[in-house]
């Protein structure tokens, strides 16, 4: 019966390790997807900005001040200047042969795209307000609707990924707690004997927590190997993905998954053994 219980406990550890590896694999997919989404979102956000229309009646000094302000500003990712003739030509190409310069006299303008962290609607409005105070600025047109739409979509996606990750962590924690509970039950006579002869709780916990740490590391290595194969395949099939995902990013995720597996498994084992040592076995089996 003792051998049978130990075989069951070992089988439970194997199942638990594989289960945690699956959970870590899903977390890794979420993390890698998040990295790609962040890079893509930065690209989208970099396209958000404003059009700064220059007042043609402004002095050369005021126009030069505006140009220098846009060049040195930390929030500017890129700015492109177009003269009144170039603006008119661009609109003429879009509208066809209709003569529009007399109906709407165009003015020089800067098309400005901002850095991703300044792409929120509030930040854009604040920047536009400061620019409007410069003498050479006639008007500032902010891409506010685009900023609101892009940021709302990206925030929703990030929240969804965080919720999924939290649920997966809870699942892995429960799996490890149940597995350690089975190990404690199979070794309950040894544990009771150790308690009877005065063994300290830390001494009793050590082997269970140690095995769980090893299982967590093993689960992290398994999940990293699976994800490594997936990343290699994706980069080979979709070379453009290299712009958003590198092996450095993937390696950081793999190391993080291995560390997370060890921490979750070790913490779950510590809590389960502590509950058993200071409680009774019935409470552990009911959890």
C-alpha positions as a printed Julia matrix, in Angstrom:
287×3 Matrix{Float64}:
   0.0    0.0     0.0
   2.88   2.36    0.82
   4.51   1.73   -2.56
   1.19   2.24   -4.27
   0.68   5.57   -2.5
   4.18   6.71   -3.46
   3.57   5.72   -7.08
   0.36   7.75   -7.03
   2.2   10.71   -5.54
   4.91  10.5    -8.21
   2.25  10.23  -10.88
   0.52  13.27   -9.43
   3.81  15.21   -9.54
   4.29  14.31  -13.2
   0.73  15.34  -14.05
   1.14  18.52  -12.04
   4.44  19.39  -13.75
   2.93  18.85  -17.2
  -0.15  20.87  -16.21
   1.97  23.75  -14.92
   4.05  23.58  -18.1
   0.86  23.96  -20.14
  -0.21  26.91  -18.01
   3.23  28.52  -18.38
   3.08  27.91  -22.14
  -0.22  29.79  -22.31
   1.26  32.57  -20.18
   4.27  32.67  -22.49
   2.02  32.96  -25.54
   0.2   35.82  -23.82
   3.52  37.51  -22.97
   4.93  37.16  -26.49
   1.66  38.35  -27.97
   1.77  41.31  -25.61
   5.3   42.22  -26.79
   4.25  42.09  -30.44
   1.08  44.05  -29.67
   3.11  46.69  -27.81
   5.47  47.15  -30.75
   2.59  47.32  -33.22
   0.7   49.73  -30.97
   3.78  51.96  -30.76
   3.8   52.06  -34.55
   0.12  53.01  -34.63
   0.54  55.57  -31.88
   3.51  57.1   -33.66
   1.15  57.94  -36.51
  -1.02  59.96  -34.17
  -0.31  63.62  -33.91
  -1.43  66.99  -35.22
  -1.18  69.5   -38.02
   0.37  72.82  -37.04
  -0.7   75.54  -39.49
   1.79  78.38  -39.77
   0.66  82.0   -39.89
   2.07  83.46  -43.11
   2.02  86.94  -41.61
   4.34  85.91  -38.78
   7.89  87.25  -38.78
  10.84  85.14  -39.85
  12.04  85.04  -36.26
   8.7   83.67  -35.01
   8.69  81.01  -37.74
  12.24  80.04  -36.82
  11.25  79.76  -33.14
   8.43  77.37  -34.08
  10.79  75.25  -36.16
  13.31  75.0   -33.32
  10.57  74.16  -30.82
   9.42  71.21  -32.93
  12.98  69.98  -33.44
  13.95  69.98  -29.75
  10.62  68.84  -28.21
  10.84  65.43  -26.54
   7.31  64.53  -27.56
   7.99  64.88  -31.3
   8.74  61.66  -33.15
   8.79  63.26  -36.6
   7.72  66.51  -38.2
   7.4   67.39  -41.87
   7.14  70.94  -43.18
   5.12  71.77  -46.29
   4.94  75.17  -47.94
   1.6   76.67  -49.0
   2.28  75.62  -52.6
   3.04  72.04  -51.55
  -0.13  71.87  -49.42
  -2.19  73.19  -52.34
  -0.61  70.67  -54.71
  -1.32  67.78  -52.34
  -4.97  68.72  -51.98
  -5.23  69.3   -55.72
  -4.0   65.76  -56.38
  -6.56  64.32  -53.94
  -9.53  66.34  -55.27
  -8.73  66.18  -58.96
  -8.94  69.06  -61.42
 -11.07  71.29  -59.2
  -9.39  74.64  -58.59
  -9.55  75.17  -54.84
  -6.76  77.63  -54.06
  -9.05  80.65  -54.51
 -11.81  79.14  -52.35
  -9.43  78.09  -49.6
  -6.07  79.86  -49.49
  -3.66  77.34  -47.99
  -0.92  78.16  -45.52
   2.36  76.44  -44.66
   2.03  73.6   -42.14
   3.9   71.06  -40.1
   2.56  67.51  -39.95
   3.71  66.28  -36.55
   3.63  62.74  -35.17
   4.19  62.25  -31.45
   6.02  59.7   -29.35
   3.77  56.83  -28.18
   3.59  57.91  -24.53
   2.23  61.32  -25.58
  -0.45  59.86  -27.85
  -3.39  60.14  -25.42
  -6.09  62.69  -26.18
  -5.3   64.72  -23.04
  -1.58  64.9   -23.86
  -2.31  65.97  -27.42
  -4.66  68.68  -26.23
  -2.05  69.95  -23.75
   0.64  70.05  -26.46
  -1.7   71.81  -28.88
  -2.53  74.39  -26.23
   1.15  75.21  -25.69
   1.86  75.41  -29.41
  -1.1   77.7   -30.0
   0.55  80.31  -27.81
   3.5   80.66  -30.2
   3.25  83.75  -32.46
   3.9   81.79  -35.66
   1.06  79.32  -35.08
  -2.2   80.08  -36.85
  -4.08  76.92  -35.82
  -3.42  73.43  -34.46
  -5.56  70.53  -35.65
  -5.32  67.51  -33.34
  -6.01  63.92  -34.44
  -8.07  63.46  -31.28
 -10.62  60.93  -32.57
  -7.87  58.62  -33.81
  -6.04  58.87  -30.48
  -9.17  58.01  -28.48
 -10.06  55.06  -30.74
  -6.55  53.55  -30.83
  -5.91  53.94  -27.1
  -9.31  52.51  -26.15
  -8.74  49.44  -28.32
  -5.22  48.86  -27.01
  -6.23  49.31  -23.37
  -9.03  46.76  -23.8
  -6.61  44.26  -25.32
  -4.11  44.74  -22.47
  -6.83  44.28  -19.85
  -8.0   41.06  -21.5
  -4.45  39.65  -21.52
  -3.94  40.56  -17.84
  -7.21  38.84  -16.83
  -6.24  35.68  -18.72
  -2.8   35.65  -17.07
  -4.32  36.08  -13.6
  -6.73  33.18  -14.16
  -3.93  30.92  -15.41
  -1.77  31.73  -12.37
  -4.61  30.83  -10.02
  -5.11  27.53  -11.87
  -1.42  26.63  -11.6
  -1.39  27.56   -7.9
  -4.35  25.27   -7.18
  -2.74  22.41   -9.15
   0.46  22.58   -7.11
  -1.41  22.89   -3.8
  -3.44  19.77   -4.57
  -0.35  17.83   -5.64
   1.54  18.72   -2.47
  -1.53  17.77   -0.47
  -1.43  14.29   -2.03
   2.28  13.98   -1.24
   1.66  14.98    2.36
  -1.1   12.43    2.65
   1.12   9.65    1.26
   3.91  10.61    3.7
   1.65  11.49    6.61
   3.11   8.87    8.96
   6.66  10.13    8.32
   5.55  13.73    8.88
   3.72  12.82   12.09
   6.79  10.92   13.33
   9.04  13.91   12.56
   6.65  16.19   14.45
   6.57  13.73   17.35
  10.37  13.72   17.74
  10.46  17.54   17.65
  11.46  18.34   14.05
  11.08  22.0    13.23
   8.44  23.06   10.65
  11.16  24.34    8.3
  12.89  20.95    8.33
   9.61  19.2     7.47
   8.73  21.67    4.73
  12.13  21.63    3.04
  11.86  18.42    0.95
   8.32  19.21   -0.26
   9.18  22.78   -1.2
  12.45  21.64   -2.8
  10.69  19.07   -4.99
   8.1   21.65   -5.99
  10.81  24.16   -6.93
  12.47  21.55   -9.14
   9.11  20.7   -10.71
   8.49  24.41  -11.35
  11.86  24.84  -13.05
  11.25  21.72  -15.11
   7.82  23.0   -16.12
   9.41  26.32  -17.14
  12.06  24.54  -19.23
   9.4   22.43  -20.97
   7.22  25.45  -21.75
  10.26  27.43  -22.94
  11.28  24.62  -25.29
   7.77  24.46  -26.76
   7.56  28.23  -27.16
  11.07  28.36  -28.63
   9.98  25.97  -31.37
   6.85  28.04  -32.02
   8.84  31.3   -32.2
  11.42  29.76  -34.57
   8.63  28.53  -36.85
   6.82  31.88  -36.83
   9.99  33.86  -37.6
  10.77  31.52  -40.48
   7.28  31.64  -41.96
   6.67  35.36  -41.26
  10.04  37.16  -41.55
   8.34  40.56  -41.08
   7.59  39.48  -37.5
  11.28  40.05  -36.69
  10.52  43.77  -36.55
   8.2   43.22  -33.57
   9.71  40.12  -31.9
  13.38  39.24  -31.41
  15.12  36.29  -29.8
  16.24  38.63  -27.01
  12.56  39.29  -26.2
  11.81  35.57  -26.36
  14.76  34.7   -24.1
  13.62  37.21  -21.48
  10.15  35.62  -21.55
  11.63  32.09  -21.25
  13.75  33.05  -18.23
  10.76  34.78  -16.68
   8.56  31.72  -17.19
  11.13  29.43  -15.55
  11.49  31.78  -12.58
   7.7   32.16  -12.34
   7.21  28.4   -12.42
   9.68  27.94   -9.56
   8.16  30.76   -7.49
   4.55  29.63   -7.96
   5.33  25.98   -7.25
   7.52  26.81   -4.27
   4.96  29.2    -2.77
   2.11  26.74   -3.25
   4.12  23.95   -1.62
   5.11  26.19    1.31
   1.5   27.17    1.97
   0.21  23.6     1.64
   2.82  22.15    4.01
   2.32  24.96    6.52
  -1.43  24.33    6.57
  -0.81  20.65    7.17
   1.84  21.09    9.86
  -0.25  23.57   11.87
  -3.65  22.08   11.02
  -4.83  18.6    10.29
  -4.95  16.44    7.2
  -8.75  16.72    6.81
  -8.45  20.47    6.19
  -5.82  19.89    3.49
  -7.95  17.27    1.68
 -11.03  19.51    1.73
  -9.17  22.51    0.19
